[in-house]
Structure formats: structure tokens, C-alpha cells
Amino acid sequence: MCGRYVIARAAGDLLAGVELEESCADYNVAPTHTVPIIVDHAQEDGTRRRAIHPARWGLLPRWAKDETFSSRTFNARSETAATKPAFRHAARAQHCAIPANGYYEWLRTEVPGRKTPEKTPYYVHPSAEEQSIYFAGLYDWWRIPSGPDEGQWLLSATILTMDSPSAEEADTRNSETLRQLSRLHDRLPIPLETTGDPQDGLSTWLRTAAEGAEAAQRAIHAVRERAYDVAAAWRLREVGPAVGSPRNNGPELLEPAGQRRLL
């Protein structure tokens, strides 16, 4: 899964070829935070324009009664997103990319004599930390039903997840990073392939519009197929327990906090 991540970029930086108009620096993004997402807009002349929009992290389907619904829809299982009521509308034609510097995941270790496992946070990031990860996402619009913003539309988004690579998959690809990811958690946020080519995974995902659940699932399957190749280039490092609270926020959260090895 992906329950916390980092997005820290300066105004003028390029995200998927789009210039960021305002700086964003959130080193501990939690569900319901406002985050940048990337979408493709079809133009009247048949061309497409890529843009960055602020969105609530946690998808709000149009039938949601209130904003609290989004606290449990920040991730969408790719295996069922095309048919699950909360996501199936967005899965067909409302695809987005959610940029991140990296994300946090917790390794659970059983400790003899303790009822609860020990949880150790790790930061997962591209091998070149100035690069970005682009998670495959879905977005939707929700009309605010009451209050001072009644009648306005709120944009929200979710990150698609899939099974983490198995140990056998990691061995087949001879990837130490995939071995570590297989031990870290059983779910993985789906990264999009970004080569800059018009047919790369990110571009294809953003412009896909599917007719029906089966076509939507095929589009999701296409990004799943490339995910491990992208993730194999990531790196992992242990960080401190301060990331456990979203009240803590700053670049110091990314500092290495130990030499423990993912066994």
C-alpha cells in the first residue's frame, strides 16, 4: 500500500513535462492532504494538454455523503478497481498520475513476548533522488453538499496498488531492490514508466478512455505489467520513527536512521 509519501518540488520544476506554478513541500503527505495530480485534457482541435491540478488524496465518488469517505479510499486495489463501486467510474476514463519524490513503508517484525509487531519505517525512492516517481492514479469530482462551499466541486484522487513482487519474481529478475520490496510489504503503489516517449506508460495511462469494466481492467493490467521494471530501479533506506506522525514534516524525515538490513 501507500499511506504516506513525499512531494517536495520548487516552482518552475517540471513534473511530467509540466511546469509547477507553485512550490510544494510536504515531507509527510497523509490521506486527505491536498496534493498535485497530473491529467491530460482533450482539446477541441484534437490535441491534448497536460496539466497539474490540486486534489484531495482519497477519492470521493459522486455519491459519497461527506468528505470523511476519502479517509479510506486513498489506495485502490488494481485487481478490483474497475468493478468496485467507489472506483469503477474513474477507472474507465479519469486517469491521473500522482508525482512523488518517494514514499514511506513500514516493515513489521514479530518480536518474541510482544503482542504487536515492531514497525520500522523505510523511505523508498528513485536511485537518483532528484527524479520523481509517478504513481498510477484515478480521479473524480465531488460536489460539496453543504457549508460555505456548497455547490462547488472538489477534485480528489487515489493511488492504484498491486501485489508486491514475490521472492521468485525478484530472483528471476536478479533484483535486490525487488527482493527488499517483497519483504517490506505485500502491496506496492503502481509506478508509471516515464521515458519521455509519447507511448510510454505515463502518457498511455493518462490518455486512456475505456468503454466498460473489461476495457478499464485491460488498461490497468497494462500499467501493472511494467511496474516491476520501474520499481527495480528504486532504493530503500531506513528512516526514523518521526514519520509515523503526520504532524512531523520536514526534510529531516528523510535522513537515514540505521543500518538494518531487510532480511
C-alpha positions in Angstrom: 0.0 0.0 0.0 1.0 3.6 0.1 -0.2 5.6 3.1 2.5 8.3 3.3 4.7 9.8 0.7 6.9 12.9 -0.1 6.3 15.6 -2.7 8.8 18.4 -2.5 9.4 20.5 -5.6 10.1 24.2 -6.3 8.1 26.5 -8.5 9.4 26.1 -12.1 10.3 22.5 -11.7 8.9 20.2 -14.4 6.6 17.3 -13.4 6.0 15.0 -16.4 6.8 17.9 -18.7 4.5 20.4 -17.0 6.0 23.5 -15.1 4.9 23.6 -11.5 3.5 27.1 -10.8 3.8 27.0 -7.0 6.3 25.3 -4.7 5.1 22.3 -2.8 6.9 20.8 0.1 5.2 18.1 2.1 7.6 15.5 3.5 4.8 13.5 5.2 1.8 13.5 2.9 -1.1 11.7 4.6 -4.6 10.8 3.4 -6.9 13.8 2.9 -4.0 16.2 2.3 -4.1 18.3 -0.9 -1.6 17.1 -3.4 -0.7 17.8 -7.1 -2.0 15.4 -9.7 -1.3 15.3 -13.4 -4.0 14.9 -16.0 -4.4 15.1 -19.8 -7.1 17.3 -21.2 -8.5 16.7 -24.7 -8.7 19.9 -26.7 -11.3 21.0 -29.3 -8.7 20.8 -32.1 -8.0 17.1 -31.2 -4.7 17.7 -29.4 -4.2 17.0 -25.7 -2.8 19.3 -23.0 -1.2 18.0 -19.8 -1.9 20.0 -16.6 -1.3 19.9 -12.9 -4.2 20.3 -10.5 -4.6 20.3 -6.7 -6.6 17.3 -5.4 -7.6 15.7 -2.1 -5.8 12.5 -1.5 -8.6 10.0 -1.0 -11.1 9.6 -3.8 -14.6 10.9 -3.3 -17.1 9.2 -5.7 -20.0 11.4 -6.6 -22.4 9.5 -4.4 -20.3 10.0 -1.2 -22.3 11.6 1.6 -19.4 13.6 3.1 -15.6 14.2 2.8 -14.8 11.6 5.5 -15.3 8.9 2.9 -12.0 9.8 1.4 -10.1 8.7 4.5 -10.5 5.1 3.4 -10.1 5.5 -0.4 -6.5 6.8 -0.7 -5.5 3.5 -2.2 -7.4 1.4 -4.8 -6.6 -2.3 -5.4 -5.8 -2.6 -9.1 -7.3 -6.1 -9.2 -10.8 -4.8 -8.4 -10.8 -1.0 -9.2 -12.7 -1.5 -12.5 -15.7 -3.0 -10.7 -15.6 -1.7 -7.2 -18.4 1.0 -6.8 -16.1 3.6 -5.3 -13.6 3.5 -8.2 -15.3 2.0 -11.3 -16.5 5.3 -12.8 -13.0 6.8 -12.5 -11.3 3.6 -13.7 -12.9 4.0 -17.2 -11.7 7.4 -18.2 -10.5 9.5 -15.3 -6.8 8.5 -15.1 -4.1 10.6 -13.4 -0.5 10.5 -12.3 0.4 11.4 -8.8 4.0 12.6 -8.6 6.2 11.9 -5.6 9.8 12.1 -4.5 9.4 8.8 -2.7 7.1 7.1 -0.2 7.3 5.5 3.2 6.5 1.9 4.1 6.8 0.1 7.4 8.5 -3.2 7.9 6.7 -5.3 10.5 8.8 -7.7 12.6 7.4 -10.1 15.1 9.1 -9.8 18.5 9.0 -12.7 21.0 7.0 -11.8 24.0 5.3 -8.8 22.4 1.6 -8.8 21.2 2.2 -6.3 18.5 5.0 -6.4 15.8 7.8 -3.9 15.8 7.3 -1.4 12.9 10.4 0.1 11.2 9.8 2.9 8.6 11.7 2.8 5.3 11.9 5.5 2.6 11.5 4.2 -0.9 12.8 6.5 -3.7 14.4 6.6 -7.2 18.1 5.8 -7.4 18.6 9.4 -8.4 16.7 11.4 -5.7 16.2 14.4 -7.9 13.9 12.2 -10.1 10.2 11.6 -9.4 8.0 8.6 -9.1 4.7 8.9 -10.9 2.0 6.7 -9.3 -0.9 5.5 -11.4 -4.0 7.1 -10.1 -7.7 7.7 -10.6 -9.6 11.0 -10.0 -13.1 12.1 -9.6 -15.2 15.2 -8.9 -17.4 15.5 -5.9 -20.0 18.3 -5.3 -19.8 19.7 -1.8 -23.4 19.3 -0.4 -23.4 21.9 2.4 -21.4 24.6 4.2 -19.7 27.7 3.0 -18.5 25.9 -0.2 -21.9 24.3 -1.0 -22.3 23.6 -4.7 -18.6 23.8 -5.5 -16.8 20.8 -7.0 -13.9 19.1 -5.1 -11.3 17.2 -7.1 -10.0 14.0 -5.4 -7.7 11.1 -6.3 -6.5 7.7 -5.3 -3.3 5.7 -5.9 -3.6 2.2 -7.5 -1.8 -0.6 -5.8 -0.8 -4.2 -6.7 0.9 -7.2 -5.2 4.5 -6.7 -4.3 6.9 -8.8 -6.3 7.4 -12.3 -4.9 10.8 -13.6 -3.9 10.6 -15.8 -7.0 9.9 -12.8 -9.3 12.8 -10.9 -7.7 15.2 -13.9 -8.2 14.1 -14.2 -11.9 14.9 -10.6 -12.5 18.0 -10.8 -10.3 17.0 -7.6 -8.5 18.0 -6.9 -4.9 15.5 -4.0 -4.8 12.6 -6.2 -5.7 13.8 -8.7 -3.1 13.7 -5.9 -0.5 10.2 -4.8 -1.6 8.9 -8.3 -1.4 9.9 -8.4 2.3 8.9 -4.9 3.1 5.1 -5.1 2.4 2.7 -7.3 0.5 1.3 -4.3 -1.5 3.1 -1.9 -3.9 1.9 1.5 -5.3 1.9 1.2 -9.1 4.6 3.3 -10.7 4.3 4.5 -14.3 7.0 4.1 -16.8 8.4 7.5 -17.8 10.8 7.6 -20.7 9.6 10.8 -22.3 8.3 8.8 -25.3 4.7 9.6 -26.4 3.9 5.9 -26.0 5.5 5.4 -22.5 3.4 4.1 -19.6 2.6 7.5 -18.2 1.4 9.0 -21.5 -0.6 6.0 -22.4 -2.2 5.8 -19.0 -3.2 9.5 -18.9 -5.0 9.4 -22.3 -6.7 6.1 -22.0 -10.5 6.1 -22.0 -12.1 2.7 -21.6 -15.6 1.6 -22.6 -16.8 -0.7 -19.9 -15.2 -2.6 -17.0 -13.3 -5.1 -19.1 -11.6 -2.4 -21.1 -10.8 -0.5 -17.9 -9.3 -3.6 -16.4 -7.1 -4.1 -19.5 -5.8 -0.6 -19.2 -4.9 -1.2 -15.5 -3.3 -4.5 -16.5 -1.0 -2.7 -18.9 0.5 -0.5 -16.3 0.8 -3.4 -13.8 2.9 -5.3 -16.4 5.6 -2.6 -16.4 5.5 -1.8 -12.7 8.3 -4.1 -11.5 10.6 -2.9 -14.2 10.2 0.6 -12.8 10.4 -0.4 -9.2 13.6 -2.3 -9.7 15.4 1.0 -10.1 14.3 2.2 -6.7 16.3 2.3 -3.5 15.3 1.8 0.2 16.7 3.2 3.4 15.6 3.0 7.0 14.4 6.4 8.4 13.4 7.5 11.9 10.1 6.9 13.8 9.1 10.5 13.5 7.5 9.8 10.1 4.8 7.9 12.0 3.0 11.2 12.9 1.8 13.5 10.0 2.4 16.4 12.4 6.1 15.9 11.8 7.0 17.4 8.4 10.4 18.5 7.1 13.4 17.3 5.1 15.0 15.8 8.3 12.5 12.9 8.0 14.5 11.6 5.0 17.7 11.3 7.0 19.0 7.7 7.3 18.3 6.3 10.8 20.0 2.9 10.9 21.8 0.2 9.0 19.3 -2.6 9.5 19.1 -4.9 6.5 15.9 -6.1 5.0 16.3 -9.9 5.6 
